[in-house]
Every structure is written in structure tokens, then in C-alpha cells.
């Protein structure tokens, strides 16, 4: 495990700002702007970034802000169409499904948990390793491979009956820091239907684009690697095997532009690796 002393302090490098206001950047700041297609409308996004080097994990707060804005816009449109979305804080029916993290999220969530009081952090990692053991101990011959959709991999995970390691008393213990995959999951059918045996009845709400996938693609372009995602319970093994990637830095302006350029329509197919790191690689 990466020692706590080696974790860099996290300050806000990127900030999503209101494009309708007059913007000006200070001597130590830059503004990156561009259009994004959102449910048929062209929106303009402005990102204020410090004029410095940044790490992949620094993109996560920005990605969460963009994701929350997209989800809110989608919810409002669904409400106008007469649809009811039961997804909210306190609902945990879908917390037995696969939660993939982009590489920036893996690093950021690890650092967020490392910053918690030691007893709470140790409890989270203990739960994660227990769930990881459930995933890797048995039934490895039935892990989806080839061109498997994220939904197919999610179904395999759900049937393992491995609850999210951050679920406590049917509540998310890290709701404000929950992954992009959790933020993006919306349904317009009763929450009680979000179970493996009823999945065919669920009406999922598709967002105009997946911020999770956009962030994953941006990270891959910056690192020069395939697009990867890691199952949430396997954060610790990934961190231990990829410590050097935690500290890599790029120009914050380059990172903001790369992320903005990748805010595009969804892609849904991944190639799951069969290794213990349970990394998923997008085509």
C-alpha cells in the first residue's frame, strides 16, 4: 500500500464555472472552453484551471461536477416527460452491481479514504478485500470475456452477491464521494426492480454521454495506454501494482482540454481482463 506520507495534498486544480458570466483568469490561472452536445442542445462549458502541473486524480472533482450537472439536466427532462426517477440518497438496491472506476477515480478515491480517520479507513479496506476475495475465489471460468458489454459484466458481478464495500446498513458511507458510475445510474421504474432477476423489466435512463467513459478516455490519451476501468473492491491491489502512475503530472491546461475534447456520445463495450486486477479495457 502507498504510505500516507507519499500522498500529495489535494487542492482544487480545476473548477467548472458559469459560462454565462464574464470570465477573467488571474496570472496563475487559465480558462479552457468549448461546446458540448447535451440532449440535442449545444451547451458551452468553461473550466478554470490553475497554471500548474496536475495529476490524473485532480480531474475527478471536475468530472463529478460535470456529471452532476448532466444528471440534473436529464432528471429535469424526465420529470417534464412525466417519468419518476427513484434514484436518490438512501436507495441501495443497485449497490450489488459492478461499480467500475476510471483510473483517475481509483487514485482519487484511494486518497480520499486514506485521508479519513485510520479506524474508518481500515474498515473500508477490510470490506474491499473481503469483497475482492468473493470475486476472485470461485467461478473465474464464467467471467465475461471478448466483446462483453458493461451490463453483462455487471450481471456477472450481481450474481456473485458481492455488496459494495462502502455499503453500511443499506446506506452509502461515501455518498458525496460516490463513483461516477453510481452518479450516472438512473432508472424510471421502481427501485425494487433493480435486482438481477428483474433486470429485464428495468427502464434505464440513458445520459447524453457517460462522464465515466469520457474521463477514462482522457486519462488513456494522457498516459498513452488503453482505456481502463477497475472494479471498486480492487482499488488496493491496483494501487500497489501501479504506484508510479499516482504521481505522474501533466500541464493542467492540457488535461482540461483533453477532458473537454472527450465529452462525447457514449460507448458501451469493454474488454474485461481475466487477471486478478479485474481491469476492464475499452475498445
C-alpha positions as CSV (number, residue, x, y, z in Angstrom):
1,X,0.0,0.0,0.0
2,X,1.2,3.5,-0.8
3,X,2.2,5.1,2.6
4,X,0.0,8.0,3.6
5,X,3.1,10.3,3.7
6,X,3.5,9.8,0.0
7,X,0.0,11.0,-0.9
8,X,0.1,14.5,-2.2
9,X,-2.3,17.0,-0.7
10,X,-5.3,17.6,-2.9
11,X,-6.2,21.2,-3.8
12,X,-8.8,22.2,-6.4
13,X,-6.9,22.4,-9.7
14,X,-9.9,22.5,-11.9
15,X,-13.2,24.4,-11.5
16,X,-16.4,24.3,-13.6
17,X,-17.5,27.9,-14.0
18,X,-20.7,29.6,-15.3
19,X,-20.2,30.3,-19.0
20,X,-22.8,33.0,-18.9
21,X,-20.7,35.3,-16.8
22,X,-17.8,37.4,-17.8
23,X,-14.7,35.3,-17.1
24,X,-11.2,36.5,-16.4
25,X,-8.3,34.4,-15.2
26,X,-5.6,35.6,-12.9
27,X,-1.9,35.4,-13.6
28,X,-1.8,31.8,-12.2
29,X,-5.0,30.6,-13.9
30,X,-6.1,29.6,-17.3
31,X,-9.6,29.2,-18.9
32,X,-10.4,26.2,-21.2
33,X,-13.7,26.5,-23.0
34,X,-15.7,24.5,-25.6
35,X,-19.1,23.4,-26.8
36,X,-20.8,20.1,-25.6
37,X,-23.9,18.5,-27.1
38,X,-26.4,17.9,-24.3
39,X,-29.7,16.2,-25.2
40,X,-29.8,17.9,-28.6
41,X,-28.8,21.3,-27.2
42,X,-25.4,22.9,-27.6
43,X,-24.0,23.9,-24.3
44,X,-20.8,25.8,-23.6
45,X,-18.5,24.6,-20.8
46,X,-15.8,26.7,-19.2
47,X,-13.1,25.2,-17.0
48,X,-10.9,27.4,-14.8
49,X,-7.6,25.7,-14.1
50,X,-4.5,26.7,-12.2
51,X,-1.4,27.4,-14.3
52,X,0.5,24.4,-12.9
53,X,1.1,20.7,-13.3
54,X,-1.6,18.3,-12.2
55,X,-2.2,14.6,-11.6
56,X,-4.9,12.4,-13.0
57,X,-6.8,12.4,-9.7
58,X,-7.1,16.2,-9.9
59,X,-9.6,15.7,-12.8
60,X,-12.1,13.8,-10.6
61,X,-13.7,16.8,-8.7
62,X,-14.2,18.4,-12.1
63,X,-15.7,15.2,-13.6
64,X,-18.1,14.9,-10.7
65,X,-19.3,18.5,-11.2
66,X,-19.9,17.9,-14.9
67,X,-21.6,14.5,-14.2
68,X,-23.9,16.1,-11.6
69,X,-24.9,18.8,-14.0
70,X,-25.7,16.3,-16.8
71,X,-27.7,14.1,-14.4
72,X,-29.7,17.1,-13.1
73,X,-30.4,18.2,-16.7
74,X,-31.5,14.6,-17.5
75,X,-33.7,14.4,-14.4
76,X,-35.4,17.6,-15.2
77,X,-36.2,16.5,-18.7
78,X,-37.6,13.1,-17.4
79,X,-39.8,15.0,-15.0
80,X,-41.2,17.1,-17.9
81,X,-41.9,13.8,-19.7
82,X,-43.9,12.5,-16.7
83,X,-41.3,10.0,-15.6
84,X,-40.4,9.3,-11.9
85,X,-36.8,8.5,-11.1
86,X,-36.5,6.8,-7.7
87,X,-32.7,7.0,-7.5
88,X,-31.6,9.1,-4.6
89,X,-29.5,9.1,-1.4
90,X,-30.7,6.3,0.8
91,X,-31.6,3.9,-2.1
92,X,-29.2,1.0,-2.2
93,X,-31.0,-1.6,-4.4
94,X,-28.4,-1.3,-7.2
95,X,-25.4,-1.5,-4.8
96,X,-24.8,-5.2,-5.6
97,X,-23.8,-4.3,-9.2
98,X,-20.4,-3.8,-10.7
99,X,-19.0,-0.3,-9.9
100,X,-16.2,0.4,-12.4
101,X,-13.8,3.3,-11.7
102,X,-11.8,5.1,-14.2
103,X,-8.0,5.3,-13.4
104,X,-8.3,8.9,-12.1
105,X,-11.1,7.8,-9.8
106,X,-9.1,4.8,-8.5
107,X,-6.4,7.2,-7.4
108,X,-8.7,9.9,-6.0
109,X,-11.0,7.5,-4.0
110,X,-7.9,5.9,-2.6
111,X,-6.6,9.2,-1.5
112,X,-10.0,10.3,-0.1
113,X,-10.2,7.1,2.0
114,X,-6.5,7.5,3.1
115,X,-7.5,10.9,4.5
116,X,-10.2,9.5,6.7
117,X,-9.6,8.6,10.4
118,X,-7.5,5.4,10.5
119,X,-10.2,3.2,12.0
120,X,-12.7,4.1,9.4
121,X,-10.3,3.8,6.5
122,X,-9.1,0.4,7.8
123,X,-12.8,-0.8,7.9
124,X,-13.3,0.3,4.3
125,X,-10.2,-1.5,3.1
126,X,-11.1,-4.6,5.1
127,X,-14.5,-4.7,3.4
128,X,-12.9,-4.1,0.0
129,X,-10.5,-7.0,0.4
130,X,-13.3,-9.3,1.6
131,X,-15.4,-8.5,-1.5
132,X,-12.4,-8.8,-3.7
133,X,-11.9,-12.3,-2.3
134,X,-15.5,-13.2,-3.2
135,X,-14.9,-12.1,-6.8
136,X,-11.7,-13.9,-7.3
137,X,-12.0,-17.1,-5.3
138,X,-14.5,-19.0,-7.5
139,X,-16.3,-19.1,-10.8
140,X,-13.4,-17.5,-12.7
141,X,-14.2,-19.6,-15.8
142,X,-17.5,-17.7,-16.1
143,X,-16.0,-14.2,-16.1
144,X,-17.3,-12.5,-19.3
145,X,-14.7,-12.1,-22.0
146,X,-14.4,-10.9,-25.5
147,X,-16.9,-8.2,-26.5
148,X,-18.8,-8.1,-23.3
149,X,-20.9,-5.1,-22.5
150,X,-20.6,-3.4,-19.2
151,X,-24.2,-4.5,-18.4
152,X,-23.2,-8.2,-19.0
153,X,-20.2,-7.8,-16.7
154,X,-22.5,-6.1,-14.2
155,X,-24.9,-9.0,-14.2
156,X,-22.0,-11.4,-13.6
157,X,-21.0,-9.3,-10.6
158,X,-24.5,-9.1,-9.3
159,X,-24.9,-12.8,-9.2
160,X,-21.8,-13.1,-7.1
161,X,-23.9,-11.4,-4.4
162,X,-21.0,-9.1,-3.5
163,X,-22.3,-5.9,-2.0
164,X,-20.4,-2.7,-2.4
165,X,-17.7,-2.5,0.3
166,X,-18.9,1.1,1.1
167,X,-22.4,0.0,1.9
168,X,-23.2,0.3,5.7
169,X,-26.7,-0.5,7.0
170,X,-28.0,-0.2,3.4
171,X,-26.6,3.3,3.1
172,X,-23.6,4.5,1.1
173,X,-21.0,5.6,3.6
174,X,-19.2,7.7,1.0
175,X,-22.2,9.2,-0.8
176,X,-20.7,12.6,-1.6
177,X,-17.6,10.8,-2.9
178,X,-19.5,8.0,-4.8
179,X,-18.1,7.0,-8.2
180,X,-19.3,8.4,-11.5
181,X,-20.9,5.1,-12.4
182,X,-23.2,5.4,-9.3
183,X,-24.0,9.0,-10.2
184,X,-24.9,8.1,-13.8
185,X,-27.2,5.2,-13.0
186,X,-30.8,6.3,-13.3
187,X,-34.0,4.3,-13.8
188,X,-37.6,5.2,-14.4
189,X,-39.0,2.0,-12.8
190,X,-39.5,1.1,-9.1
191,X,-36.2,0.7,-7.2
192,X,-37.3,-2.7,-6.1
193,X,-36.9,-3.9,-9.7
194,X,-33.1,-3.2,-9.7
195,X,-32.3,-6.8,-9.0
196,X,-30.6,-9.4,-11.2
197,X,-33.8,-11.5,-11.5
198,X,-35.8,-8.5,-12.6
199,X,-33.3,-6.7,-14.8
200,X,-35.3,-7.2,-17.9
201,X,-38.1,-5.0,-16.5
202,X,-35.9,-2.0,-15.6
203,X,-36.1,1.1,-17.7
204,X,-32.6,2.6,-17.6
205,X,-32.3,6.3,-18.4
206,X,-29.5,6.9,-20.8
207,X,-27.5,10.1,-20.3
208,X,-26.4,12.0,-23.4
209,X,-22.8,10.9,-22.7
210,X,-21.0,9.0,-19.9
211,X,-18.7,11.2,-17.9
212,X,-17.1,8.0,-16.6
213,X,-16.1,6.9,-20.1
214,X,-15.1,10.4,-21.1
215,X,-12.7,10.6,-18.1
216,X,-11.4,7.2,-18.8
217,X,-10.6,8.1,-22.4
218,X,-9.0,11.4,-21.4
219,X,-6.7,9.5,-18.9
220,X,-5.8,6.9,-21.5
221,X,-4.8,9.6,-24.0
222,X,-2.7,11.4,-21.4
223,X,-0.9,8.2,-20.3
224,X,-0.7,6.6,-23.8
225,X,-2.5,3.5,-22.6
226,X,-5.7,1.6,-23.4
227,X,-8.9,2.8,-21.7
228,X,-9.1,1.1,-18.4
229,X,-11.6,0.7,-15.6
230,X,-11.1,-1.1,-12.3
231,X,-13.8,-2.8,-10.1
232,X,-14.2,-0.8,-6.9
233,X,-13.3,-3.6,-4.5
234,X,-9.9,-3.9,-6.3
235,X,-8.6,-0.4,-5.7
236,X,-5.9,-1.5,-3.2
237,X,-4.4,-4.2,-5.5
238,X,-4.3,-1.8,-8.4
239,X,-2.7,0.9,-6.3
240,X,0.0,-1.5,-5.1
241,X,0.8,-2.5,-8.7
242,X,0.7,1.0,-10.2
243,X,2.2,3.3,-7.6
244,X,4.3,5.1,-10.2
245,X,1.1,6.2,-12.1
246,X,-0.2,8.0,-9.0
247,X,2.4,10.8,-9.2
248,X,2.6,11.5,-12.9
249,X,1.9,15.0,-13.9
250,X,0.9,17.0,-17.0
251,X,0.0,20.6,-17.7
252,X,-3.3,21.4,-16.1
253,X,-4.4,23.2,-19.3
254,X,-3.6,20.2,-21.4
255,X,-5.5,17.9,-19.1
256,X,-8.6,20.2,-19.0
257,X,-8.6,20.4,-22.8
258,X,-8.2,16.6,-23.2
259,X,-11.1,16.0,-20.8
260,X,-13.3,18.6,-22.6
261,X,-12.5,17.1,-26.0
262,X,-13.7,13.7,-24.8
263,X,-17.1,14.8,-23.6
264,X,-18.8,12.9,-26.4
265,X,-21.6,10.3,-27.1
266,X,-21.5,7.0,-25.1
267,X,-19.5,3.9,-25.9
268,X,-20.7,0.7,-24.2
269,X,-18.3,-2.1,-24.9
270,X,-15.4,-3.1,-22.8
271,X,-12.9,-6.0,-22.8
272,X,-12.7,-7.5,-19.3
273,X,-9.2,-8.8,-18.4
274,X,-9.2,-12.2,-16.7
275,X,-6.3,-11.2,-14.4
276,X,-6.7,-10.6,-10.6
277,X,-6.8,-6.8,-11.1
278,X,-10.1,-7.2,-12.9
279,X,-9.3,-4.2,-15.1
280,X,-11.7,-3.5,-18.0
281,X,-10.3,-2.2,-21.2
282,X,-12.4,-0.3,-23.7
283,X,-12.1,-0.9,-27.4
